[in-house]
Amino acid sequence: MDTGLITTLIVVGVVVVVLVVVGIWLRVSYTGLLSLKGRVDQAWGDIATQVERRAELVPTIVDTVQGYATHEKAVFTDVTAARAETLNAGDADTASAAEGHMQKALKSVFAIAEGYPQLQSSQAFLQLQTELVDTEDKIQAARRSYNGGVRELNTKIRAFPNSTFAKRRGFDQASFFETSEPAAIAEPPRVQF
């Protein structure tokens, strides 16, 4: 055999092996990004489910407190507006702003409730409060899961060599679910009796 032919075959073989390795690496990287994106989307769904659950509780809480404090119309209007804002939030950025407004509005409602001992001892109100605290805890857990997934996804998207193809393949960095009121999400609305 001719040495030129052997050299050509070796070069072609090396090029094919390199292309196969690069192809496998691209496929594994793409699959990893898809998996992370799916995890982030699932965590966002968990947040949305819990926010909807809380939104279902809010009218009942407002009605219960409003029965005792009818003169506090501005607070009840604020909590109703915050509820609508959280339900209409379509992405993490608008949901973050809405979450801050909801937390602030709920704290105002519970601050009013503290002034009414009969309300505080009402079994229905205590049950609603327990359900709300449970839901707030679930929102926090879902938020931590979502933000962890976002952090991991964003890191992979920014890291070389994923950064060379991620944007072209439809992978954009995700926004964190945060609030302008960090104290509000650190401590869900609670009333001590």
N, C-alpha and C positions, 0 to 999 in steps of 0.2 A: 504494500500500500504506500501511496505517496504521503510524505510527511505534511505537505500542505493540506491534503484532504483530512488527515488526522487532526491537524491543528484547527481546521475549520469546524470539524465535528465537535471538538472539545469546546470551542468558543460558542457554538450554537447550543450545545448541551448546558453550558454554564449560564447562558442568557435565558434559556428555557427554565432552568432551576430557579434563577433569580426572579423571573416573572411569576412563576408559580408561588414562590415564597411571598412576594409582594402581594399577589392576589389573595392568598390565604390571610395574610396580615390585614389587608383592607376589609375582607369579609368579616373577620373576627372583630375588628374595631367597629365596623358598622353595626354588627349584631349587638355589641356591647352598648353602643350609644342608643340603639333601639330599645334595649332592655331597660336602661336607665330612664329613657323618656317615658316608657310605659309605667315604670315605678312612680315617677313624678305625676303622671296623669292620674294614676290610681289614688295616690295620696291627695291630690286635689279633689277628686271625687269624694273621698272620705271627709274632707273639710266641708265641701258643699252639702253633704248629707247632714252633718252636725249643725251647720248654720241654718239649714232649713228646719231641722228639729227645734232649734232655739226659736226660730221665727214663728213656729206654730205655738210655742209657749207664751210668747210676748203678749199677744192680745188678751189672753186669759189673765196674765199677771196685771196688765194695765187695767182691765175691767175690775179685777179684785181690789186693787189699790184705789182706783177711781171711785169705787163705791164708798170709800171712807174719806177721800180727799178730793172732792169734786171741784174745788177752787184752784187746783194745780193744772189747769188746762195746757199751759205752755210745756210743761214737762211731758205730758202725755202726747202732745203733738210732736215733740222732739223724738220720743222713743218710737212713735209710729213712722216718722220720716226715716229714722235710722234703720228700722226694720225693712222698709221698702228699699233703702239704699243697699243693704246687705244682700237682699234677694236679687237685686238687679245687677250686682257686681259680676262682670264676666271674666275678669282676669285677676291675677294676684295684686297688681298695683291698685286697681279700684277697690278690690276686696279689703286690702290693707287699710285704706282710708275709711271705708265703711265700717270696718271692725273697730277702729278707734272711736268713731261716732256712736256705735252701738254700745260699747263698753261705758262710755261717758253717760249716755242716756239711761242705761240700766242702773248705774250707780245713783243717778238722781232719783229714779223711781224708788229704789230701796232706801235712800235717805229720807224720802217722804214717809215711807212705810214705818220707819223707826219712831215716828211721832204718834203712832196709833197703836196702843197696847192691845186693843181688841183684834186688830188685824194681825198683829204679831203672834197672837195666840190662836188664830184661826187655823184649823187643821188643813183646810184647802190651801191656804197661803203657804203654810209650812211645806206641804207636799209640792207645790209649784216651785218653791225655792230650792228644795232638794233636787228636783228634776233639772232645774236651771243650772245648779252647781255641777251636777253630773254631766250635763251637756257641755258646759264650759270646760270641764276637765277633758272631755273627749275632743273638743276643738283644739285644745292645747296639744294633746298627744298627736292629733292629725297634723297640726302645724309643724311640730318638731319633725315628724316623719317626712313631710313635704319639703321643709327647708333643708333637711339632710340630703334628700334626693336631688334637690336643686343644686346644692353645693357640689355634690359629686358629679352631676351632669355638667355643670358649668366648668368645673376643673378639667374634665376630660375633653370638653369642646375647645378649651383654650390651650391645652397641652399639645406640643408638637409630637407627632405628626398629624394627629386628628384635626388640628387647626387648619391644615391645608385642604381638607375636603369636607369638613363638617358643615360649614355654611352652604356650600353648593349642594349638599345632600338634604338640606332642609332642617338642619339642627341649629336652632337659635338658642342663645342663653335664656334661661328662664328667670323670672323675677321671684324674689323671696316674698313670703307672706308675713309681713310685719305690720306694725301699727305705729302711728305717730304718738301713741300713748303707751310706751313700753310698760309702765306700771299697771295699766289696765289689763294687759294680757298676762302679766306676771302673777296677778292676784285677781281671779274672777270675782264678780260681784257676790259678796257674802254679807249676811246680816247676822250678827251674834245676838242671841236671845238670852 
